[in-house]
Amino acid sequence: MGPPKNRQATNRPTQEVSTQRLQCNALDYKHVVTSFLTVDQQILLLRRSEKVGTHRHRWSAVSGHLENNEAPLKRALTEIREEVGLQEEQLTLIRPGEALRAYDKENDTVWIVHPFLFQTKSKAIQLDWENTAYAWINPKDISSYETVPKLKEVYDRVRRDLNATPQYLTPSLRAIDDVANDRIHGASFLGRRAVELLSTTSTTSKAQDQDELFSDLLMVGLRLRKAQPAMAIVWNLVGQFLELVDRERKDNGSLAEFKNSCTDIAGAVLQTAIEAAEDASRNAARLLPQTGHVLTHSYSSIVQRSIELGVKGWKNLEVYATESYPGMEGKEFAKALVGLGVPVKLIPDASVDAIISNVDLVIVGADSVLRDGSLIHKTGTNHIATTAHKSGIPFHSTCETLKFSARDFLGETPEFNKSLFDLTPPEHISSFTTEIGKLEPGRINERLKEFVKKIYP
């Protein structure tokens, strides 16, 4: 391969990175409460007046902004008293729901909605200035009203008790535990496994109608999203599936047909994910040098596939694979490459500094890509990226855009086990190579703005 090359560091200007982060932080996050009042199996909708700040003339439930560190339930009761004239003693709290996060492109705002369902004995209410009309409606008719964003989805969070698990969903919950405890498979595999589990749930559910079945899927989906918090693709694929399934819900539609639709949707979502991974691999293969050394870290199926595609025409490519402590995934990755006929040197993680001058390019996978272009990946990734950056060596992450974290964009930064994962800042990353090509870290937020419209919040 010849002697190590003299390289000049290609550090990005500090100001550019700071500007990108300021742009990301410009998104407005607002906490609100939304309370549905029910009586005689109907719910109350209110039409917002000209005097309110946003979504004038649209229909909503009883809503209001949280102030400072106010408890959501306290604010909910205050808004009900002010907007419809009902006192706390006239209400019975049926249940609170898990908060929903919805991006409002019109106002460039993420609404963090805390939902509640209350029962009241009377339909007699008194409107204040915030609303001009009201209607008691069948919940199935929400979609026929021009509502504030995601009102139907907010109602889904309190329509049924999503914490009371039917006995027939026990196998699904056990399977969620398997996903949560999986330390062998990568993010892409576990994302697809989550969709397969939802598909199985749709066929085994004992639900009596479409709404009940959707509640079962939502219950399972919300728990799946928490199973692997460091892996954005699990969160995103669950959201895609639920969004498409929700569109298929029809009043008085056949339950059997709806179940078949769920199965078909799962198949389509999985196929799209598989194709995205293959296209990302092909694009990443173009990054590889015709002759040189490549350093990898952990086990990435997309990196493996990109190297496989690359070596078909490039005979002199050699790979350094770290052992990837503590899981030692690098050993399995090295075996896989040996099986493809790729020359591989398995090295301890601590040897990265010693061999970095021999490396032409670093390429790793991804577990999550945050909206500011930061990378969550196997612990040790940040050190490798920092070392490569100081030496002027390109550091690339390759992944499907499904690994861009919609959860982070919506204001819920994923927590992760710091003994298994770490965070690499965007200034140390040359690009993310995806199914749509190379993206600089500063473009991730832009991509997520479009993506979040396609997933169930």
C-alpha positions as CSV (number, residue, x, y, z in Angstrom):
1,M,0.0,0.0,0.0
2,G,3.0,2.3,0.3
3,P,4.0,4.7,3.2
4,P,1.4,6.7,5.1
5,K,0.1,9.8,3.3
6,N,0.7,13.3,4.6
7,R,-2.7,14.8,5.3
8,Q,-3.8,18.2,6.1
9,A,-6.7,18.5,8.6
10,T,-9.9,19.7,7.0
11,N,-11.6,21.2,10.1
12,R,-14.9,22.9,9.4
13,P,-15.1,26.5,10.7
14,T,-16.3,26.8,14.2
15,Q,-18.8,29.5,13.3
16,E,-20.5,27.3,10.7
17,V,-21.1,24.6,13.2
18,S,-22.5,27.1,15.7
19,T,-24.8,28.6,13.1
20,Q,-26.2,25.2,12.3
21,R,-27.0,24.5,15.9
22,L,-28.6,27.9,16.4
23,Q,-30.9,27.1,13.4
24,C,-31.8,23.8,14.9
25,N,-32.6,25.4,18.2
26,A,-34.9,28.0,16.6
27,L,-37.7,25.4,16.5
28,D,-40.4,26.4,19.1
29,Y,-41.6,23.8,21.6
30,K,-44.8,24.5,23.4
31,H,-46.5,22.3,26.0
32,V,-50.3,22.4,26.0
33,V,-53.1,20.4,27.6
34,T,-56.1,19.1,25.6
35,S,-59.1,17.8,27.5
36,F,-61.9,15.8,26.0
37,L,-65.2,16.0,27.9
38,T,-67.6,13.1,27.4
39,V,-71.3,12.5,28.2
40,D,-73.7,10.0,26.6
41,Q,-70.9,8.5,24.5
42,Q,-70.3,11.9,22.8
43,I,-67.3,14.3,23.1
44,L,-67.2,18.0,23.1
45,L,-65.5,20.1,20.4
46,L,-65.1,23.8,20.5
47,R,-64.6,26.2,17.5
48,R,-61.7,28.6,18.2
49,S,-62.4,32.3,17.9
50,E,-60.7,35.1,15.9
51,K,-59.1,36.3,19.1
52,V,-56.8,33.3,19.8
53,G,-53.2,33.2,18.8
54,T,-53.2,30.1,16.5
55,H,-55.5,27.9,14.5
56,R,-58.4,30.4,14.4
57,H,-61.8,29.0,13.5
58,R,-60.6,25.4,13.8
59,W,-62.2,22.9,16.1
60,S,-60.5,21.6,19.2
61,A,-61.1,20.2,22.6
62,V,-60.6,22.3,25.7
63,S,-57.0,23.4,25.4
64,G,-54.5,25.7,26.9
65,H,-50.8,26.4,27.3
66,L,-48.9,25.1,30.3
67,E,-47.4,27.9,32.4
68,N,-43.8,27.5,33.8
69,N,-43.6,24.2,35.6
70,E,-47.4,23.9,36.1
71,A,-48.8,20.4,36.5
72,P,-50.8,19.4,33.4
73,L,-53.8,18.2,35.3
74,K,-54.1,21.5,37.2
75,R,-53.9,23.5,33.9
76,A,-56.5,21.1,32.4
77,L,-59.0,21.8,35.2
78,T,-58.3,25.6,34.9
79,E,-59.0,25.6,31.2
80,I,-62.2,23.7,31.6
81,R,-63.5,26.1,34.2
82,E,-62.5,29.2,32.1
83,E,-63.6,27.9,28.6
84,V,-66.8,26.1,29.3
85,G,-67.7,27.1,32.9
86,L,-67.6,23.6,34.5
87,Q,-66.1,23.3,38.0
88,E,-63.9,20.5,39.2
89,E,-66.7,18.9,41.2
90,Q,-68.7,18.5,38.0
91,L,-66.0,16.4,36.4
92,T,-64.7,12.9,36.8
93,L,-61.2,12.2,35.4
94,I,-61.5,9.0,33.4
95,R,-57.8,8.9,32.4
96,P,-54.8,11.0,31.3
97,G,-53.0,9.9,28.2
98,E,-49.3,9.7,27.1
99,A,-48.1,13.1,25.7
100,L,-48.2,13.4,21.9
101,R,-45.7,15.5,20.0
102,A,-46.8,17.0,16.7
103,Y,-45.0,19.3,14.3
104,D,-46.9,22.3,13.1
105,K,-45.2,23.5,9.9
106,E,-47.5,26.5,9.6
107,N,-46.1,27.9,12.8
108,D,-42.8,26.1,12.9
109,T,-43.7,24.8,16.3
110,V,-43.8,21.4,18.0
111,W,-46.8,21.1,20.1
112,I,-46.3,18.8,23.1
113,V,-49.9,17.8,24.0
114,H,-50.9,16.4,27.3
115,P,-54.3,14.7,26.8
116,F,-57.1,14.1,29.4
117,L,-60.5,12.5,29.2
118,F,-63.2,13.7,31.7
119,Q,-66.8,12.7,32.2
120,T,-69.4,15.2,33.0
121,K,-73.1,14.8,33.7
122,S,-74.4,17.8,31.8
123,K,-74.1,19.1,28.2
124,A,-74.8,22.6,29.4
125,I,-71.7,24.8,29.1
126,Q,-70.8,28.5,28.9
127,L,-68.3,29.6,26.3
128,D,-65.8,32.3,26.9
129,W,-64.0,34.6,24.4
130,E,-61.7,31.8,23.1
131,N,-64.4,29.9,21.3
132,T,-67.4,30.9,19.2
133,A,-69.3,27.6,18.9
134,Y,-69.5,24.1,20.4
135,A,-70.7,20.6,19.3
136,W,-71.3,17.3,21.1
137,I,-70.3,14.7,18.5
138,N,-69.7,11.0,18.0
139,P,-66.0,10.5,18.3
140,K,-66.0,8.7,15.0
141,D,-66.9,12.1,13.4
142,I,-63.8,14.0,14.4
143,S,-62.3,13.6,10.9
144,S,-65.2,15.4,9.3
145,Y,-64.3,18.6,11.2
146,E,-61.5,21.0,10.3
147,T,-59.5,20.6,13.6
148,V,-56.3,21.8,15.0
149,P,-53.4,19.5,14.0
150,K,-53.5,15.9,15.2
151,L,-56.7,16.2,17.3
152,K,-57.9,12.7,16.4
153,E,-54.5,11.3,17.3
154,V,-54.6,13.0,20.6
155,Y,-58.0,11.5,21.3
156,D,-56.5,8.0,20.4
157,R,-54.3,8.4,23.5
158,V,-57.3,8.6,25.9
159,R,-60.0,6.7,23.9
160,R,-59.1,3.5,25.8
161,D,-56.8,2.7,28.7
162,L,-53.5,1.9,26.9
163,N,-51.9,0.7,30.1
164,A,-54.5,-2.0,30.7
165,T,-53.2,-4.9,28.6
166,P,-55.7,-7.5,27.3
167,Q,-54.6,-11.0,28.0
168,Y,-54.4,-11.9,24.3
169,L,-51.6,-9.3,23.9
170,T,-49.3,-11.0,26.4
171,P,-47.3,-12.7,23.6
172,S,-46.8,-9.3,22.0
173,L,-45.5,-7.9,25.3
174,R,-43.1,-10.8,25.7
175,A,-41.8,-10.2,22.2
176,I,-41.3,-6.5,23.0
177,D,-39.1,-7.6,25.9
178,D,-37.0,-9.6,23.5
179,V,-36.5,-6.5,21.3
180,A,-35.5,-4.5,24.4
181,N,-33.0,-7.0,25.6
182,D,-31.5,-7.8,22.2
183,R,-27.7,-7.0,22.2
184,I,-26.9,-9.1,19.1
185,H,-28.7,-7.5,16.2
186,G,-28.3,-4.0,14.8
187,A,-30.8,-1.2,14.5
188,S,-32.0,-2.0,11.0
189,F,-32.9,-5.6,12.0
190,L,-34.7,-4.5,15.2
191,G,-36.6,-1.8,13.3
192,R,-37.9,-4.4,10.9
193,R,-38.6,-6.8,13.8
194,A,-40.8,-4.2,15.4
195,V,-42.9,-3.9,12.2
196,E,-43.2,-7.7,12.0
197,L,-44.4,-7.8,15.6
198,L,-47.1,-5.2,14.9
199,S,-48.2,-7.2,11.9
200,T,-48.5,-10.3,14.1
201,T,-50.4,-8.3,16.7
202,S,-52.9,-7.2,14.1
203,T,-53.7,-10.8,13.2
204,T,-53.8,-12.2,16.7
205,S,-55.8,-9.4,18.3
206,K,-59.2,-10.2,19.7
207,A,-60.5,-6.7,19.1
208,Q,-64.1,-6.4,18.1
209,D,-63.9,-3.4,15.7
210,Q,-61.3,-1.3,13.9
211,D,-60.9,1.3,16.6
212,E,-60.3,-1.3,19.2
213,L,-57.7,-3.0,17.0
214,F,-56.0,0.3,16.3
215,S,-55.9,0.8,20.1
216,D,-54.2,-2.6,20.5
217,L,-51.6,-1.6,17.8
218,L,-51.1,1.8,19.4
219,M,-50.5,0.2,22.8
220,V,-47.9,-2.2,21.4
221,G,-46.4,0.5,19.2
222,L,-45.9,2.9,22.1
223,R,-44.1,0.2,24.1
224,L,-42.0,-0.8,21.1
225,R,-40.8,2.8,20.7
226,K,-39.3,2.7,24.3
227,A,-37.7,-0.8,23.8
228,Q,-34.6,0.5,22.1
229,P,-34.4,4.2,22.7
230,A,-31.0,4.7,21.1
231,M,-32.3,3.3,17.8
232,A,-34.3,5.8,15.8
233,I,-35.4,3.3,13.1
234,V,-37.5,1.4,15.7
235,W,-39.4,4.7,16.6
236,N,-39.7,5.8,13.0
237,L,-40.8,2.5,11.4
238,V,-43.5,2.0,14.2
239,G,-44.7,5.6,13.4
240,Q,-44.8,4.9,9.7
241,F,-46.8,1.7,10.2
242,L,-49.3,3.3,12.6
243,E,-49.8,6.4,10.3
244,L,-50.6,4.2,7.3
245,V,-52.8,1.9,9.3
246,D,-54.7,4.9,10.8
247,R,-55.5,6.1,7.3
248,E,-57.1,2.7,6.6
249,R,-59.6,3.0,9.5
250,K,-63.1,3.4,8.1
251,D,-66.4,3.8,9.9
252,N,-68.4,0.6,9.9
253,G,-65.7,-1.1,7.8
254,S,-65.0,-4.8,7.9
255,L,-62.6,-5.8,10.6
256,A,-61.3,-8.7,8.5
257,E,-60.5,-6.3,5.7
258,F,-58.8,-4.0,8.1
259,K,-56.6,-6.8,9.4
260,N,-55.6,-7.7,5.9
261,S,-54.7,-4.1,5.2
262,C,-52.5,-4.1,8.3
263,T,-50.6,-7.1,7.0
264,D,-50.2,-5.5,3.5
265,I,-49.0,-2.3,5.1
266,A,-46.4,-4.1,7.2
267,G,-45.1,-5.8,4.1
268,A,-44.9,-2.5,2.2
269,V,-43.1,-0.8,5.0
270,L,-40.6,-3.6,5.4
271,Q,-39.9,-3.7,1.7
272,T,-39.3,0.0,1.5
273,A,-36.9,-0.3,4.5
274,I,-35.0,-3.1,2.9
275,E,-34.7,-1.2,-0.4
276,A,-33.5,1.9,1.5
277,A,-30.8,-0.1,3.2
278,E,-29.6,-1.6,-0.1
279,D,-29.5,1.9,-1.8
280,A,-27.6,3.3,1.1
281,S,-25.1,0.5,0.8
282,R,-24.6,1.1,-2.9
283,N,-24.0,4.8,-2.3
284,A,-21.6,4.1,0.5
285,A,-19.7,1.7,-1.7
286,R,-18.8,4.7,-3.9
287,L,-17.0,6.3,-1.0
288,L,-14.5,3.5,-0.6
289,P,-11.0,4.0,-2.0
290,Q,-9.9,1.9,-5.0
291,T,-6.7,1.1,-3.1
292,G,-6.3,1.7,0.6
293,H,-7.2,1.0,4.2
294,V,-10.7,1.4,5.7
295,L,-11.4,1.5,9.4
296,T,-14.8,0.3,10.7
297,H,-16.3,0.0,14.2
298,S,-19.0,-2.3,15.5
299,Y,-21.3,-4.4,13.3
300,S,-23.3,-2.6,10.6
301,S,-25.1,-4.6,7.9
302,I,-25.0,-1.6,5.6
303,V,-21.3,-1.1,6.0
304,Q,-20.8,-4.8,5.4
305,R,-22.9,-4.7,2.3
306,S,-21.1,-1.6,1.0
307,I,-17.7,-3.3,1.4
308,E,-19.1,-6.4,-0.3
309,L,-20.2,-4.3,-3.3
310,G,-17.0,-2.3,-3.3
311,V,-14.5,-5.2,-3.3
312,K,-16.2,-6.7,-6.4
313,G,-14.2,-4.2,-8.5
314,W,-11.5,-3.1,-6.1
315,K,-8.9,-5.7,-5.4
316,N,-6.6,-3.8,-3.0
317,L,-9.1,-2.7,-0.3
318,E,-8.1,-3.8,3.2
319,V,-10.2,-3.3,6.4
320,Y,-9.3,-2.6,10.0
321,A,-12.2,-3.8,12.2
322,T,-12.2,-2.9,15.8
323,E,-13.2,-5.5,18.4
324,S,-15.8,-3.0,19.5
325,Y,-15.8,-3.5,23.3
326,P,-17.8,-4.4,25.4
327,G,-20.0,-6.5,23.0
328,M,-17.2,-7.5,20.7
329,E,-19.4,-7.1,17.7
330,G,-16.3,-6.4,15.6
331,K,-15.3,-10.0,15.8
332,E,-18.5,-11.1,14.1
333,F,-18.1,-8.3,11.6
334,A,-14.6,-9.4,10.8
335,K,-15.7,-13.0,10.3
336,A,-18.4,-11.8,7.9
337,L,-15.9,-9.9,5.8
338,V,-13.5,-12.8,5.8
339,G,-16.4,-14.9,4.4
340,L,-16.6,-12.4,1.6
341,G,-12.9,-12.7,0.8
342,V,-12.1,-9.3,2.2
343,P,-8.6,-8.9,3.8
344,V,-9.3,-7.9,7.5
345,K,-7.2,-7.0,10.5
346,L,-9.1,-7.3,13.8
347,I,-7.7,-4.8,16.2
348,P,-8.4,-3.9,19.9
349,D,-10.3,-0.6,20.3
350,A,-7.2,0.9,22.0
351,S,-5.1,0.4,18.9
352,V,-7.0,3.0,16.8
353,D,-4.6,5.8,17.6
354,A,-1.6,3.7,16.6
355,I,-3.0,2.7,13.2
356,I,-5.0,5.8,12.2
357,S,-2.1,7.2,10.1
358,N,-2.5,4.1,7.8
359,V,-6.2,4.7,7.3
360,D,-7.6,6.4,4.2
361,L,-11.3,6.5,5.4
362,V,-13.4,5.6,8.4
363,I,-16.9,4.3,7.7
364,V,-19.4,3.3,10.4
365,G,-23.1,2.6,10.7
366,A,-25.6,4.5,12.8
367,D,-28.1,3.8,15.6
368,S,-29.6,7.3,15.5
369,V,-28.8,10.6,13.8
370,L,-30.0,13.6,15.8
371,R,-31.4,16.7,14.2
372,D,-28.2,18.8,14.7
373,G,-26.2,16.1,12.9
374,S,-24.8,14.3,16.0
375,L,-24.4,10.5,15.8
376,I,-25.5,8.0,18.4
377,H,-23.5,4.8,17.8
378,K,-21.5,2.1,19.5
379,T,-19.4,3.4,22.4
380,G,-15.9,4.3,21.1
381,T,-17.3,5.9,17.9
382,N,-16.7,9.4,19.2
383,H,-13.0,8.7,20.0
384,I,-12.5,7.3,16.5
385,A,-14.2,10.3,14.9
386,T,-12.1,12.8,17.0
387,T,-8.9,11.0,16.1
388,A,-9.8,10.9,12.4
389,H,-10.7,14.5,12.5
390,K,-7.4,15.6,14.0
391,S,-5.6,13.6,11.3
392,G,-7.6,15.0,8.4
393,I,-9.1,11.5,7.6
394,P,-12.7,11.5,6.3
395,F,-15.2,10.0,8.8
396,H,-18.5,8.8,7.2
397,S,-21.6,7.3,8.7
398,T,-23.8,5.3,6.4
399,C,-27.4,4.5,7.1
400,E,-31.0,4.8,5.9
401,T,-32.7,8.2,6.5
402,L,-35.1,6.1,8.7
403,K,-32.3,6.4,11.3
404,F,-32.7,10.2,11.5
405,S,-34.3,10.7,14.8
406,A,-37.9,12.1,14.4
407,R,-38.1,11.6,18.2
408,D,-35.3,14.1,18.8
409,F,-36.7,16.6,16.2
410,L,-40.0,16.5,18.2
411,G,-38.2,17.5,21.4
412,E,-37.7,14.1,23.1
413,T,-33.9,13.6,23.0
414,P,-33.4,9.8,23.1
415,E,-31.7,8.5,26.2
416,F,-29.1,5.8,25.7
417,N,-27.0,3.4,27.7
418,K,-23.6,5.2,27.8
419,S,-21.8,1.9,28.4
420,L,-23.1,0.7,25.0
421,F,-23.4,3.9,22.9
422,D,-21.8,7.3,22.7
423,L,-22.5,10.6,20.9
424,T,-20.3,12.0,18.1
425,P,-20.7,15.7,17.4
426,P,-21.5,16.9,13.8
427,E,-18.2,18.8,13.4
428,H,-16.3,15.5,13.4
429,I,-18.5,13.9,10.7
430,S,-17.8,14.3,7.0
431,S,-21.2,13.1,5.8
432,F,-24.1,10.7,6.3
433,T,-24.4,8.5,3.2
434,T,-28.0,7.4,2.8
435,E,-30.4,6.0,0.2
436,I,-30.8,9.5,-1.2
437,G,-27.1,10.2,-1.4
438,K,-24.6,12.1,0.8
439,L,-25.9,14.6,3.3
440,E,-23.8,17.0,5.4
441,P,-24.7,17.0,9.1
442,G,-26.3,20.5,8.8
443,R,-29.0,19.1,6.4
444,I,-30.4,16.5,8.8
445,N,-32.9,19.0,10.4
446,E,-34.2,20.0,7.0
447,R,-34.8,16.4,6.1
448,L,-36.6,15.7,9.4
449,K,-39.0,18.5,8.9
450,E,-40.4,16.7,5.9
451,F,-40.2,13.2,7.4
452,V,-42.2,13.9,10.6
453,K,-45.3,14.6,8.5
454,K,-45.3,10.9,7.4
455,I,-45.3,9.2,10.8
456,Y,-47.8,8.8,13.6
457,P,-46.7,11.0,16.4
